[in-house]
Amino acid sequence: MDTRWRSFKKLVGLWVDLFDRHSILTYASAIALRMFIAAVACTLFGLGILGATHERRLWQDTIGPQIKPKVLPAVFDGGDQTVHKVLSSSTAGLLPLAAALPVWEVSGIIRASIGALDEIYETPEERPWWVRFPLSFGLAVLVLAATLGAIAAIWAGHAPGSHLALLILRWPVAIALVAVAFQLIVRWAPAKHRPYRWASFGSALVVGWIGETLIFGWYVRSFADFRTPVGSLEMFIFLATYFYDAAIVLLVAMQELLPLVTGVIRG
């Protein structure tokens, strides 16, 4: 019993030391802010795609009805009018311009992750800005494509008449796409590229990100009530907390803690 308790204390001490030494919470705050802004930009881009492809029924039949019971009528009416305005004014010619904003915001997440990874791996950043910025834009395009693909896979299961195979495979496909996005960041973002075996290990930990999403989604469906003035303010706190927790999960996955933890427990 004493041995287990000492191992547990060492494990807790290791986590506290890593969080402090690598400024995890500081980087998580910066990444969470960029995630919040990027989510807004990606939402507008997604609505632009629906409008340009004349797929407005996804909002009317699936997304809108799920949001309406959770918020104040005036809040939903304002959002609904905004969505319909975006859908009605979207054209294929505007999509490249609309895609530029999500790419810029996601590239900000990549650049914040570069700083965090260099801190975590204790590697000095010697690459000039003309290397880091193009790298962040290239990774942003790939990560954005994988993330939007994961979201599309999940929402496809809600479509009327979805095939049974789609219902079964949507979550494995979404997890695989998110893992690929994470692996791209861990592999190519830091100043010293990580071996694929380490990147693959980190990708396994990103499943925690999916678990967090499921927990928050369950809370929204089961308990959250944004139909009061206070509840409307809580919605922003809820979103900020979600992105902050997601950033912490991301950085913890980047820590590649398993070898360290194993060494502490065995030692």
Secondary structure by P-SEA (a helix, b strand, c coil): caaaaaaaaaaaaaaaaaaaaaaaaaaaaaaaaaaaaaaaaaaaaaaaaaaaacccccccccccccccccccaaaaaaaaaaaaaaaaaccccaaaaaaaaaaaaaaaaaaaaaaaaaaaacccccccaaaaaaaaaaaaaaaaaaaaaaaaaaaaaacccccaaaaacaaaaaaaaaaaaaaaaacccccccccaaaaaaaaaaaaaaaaaaaaaaaaaacccccccaaaaaaaaaaaaaaaaaaaaaaaaaaccaaaaaaaaaac
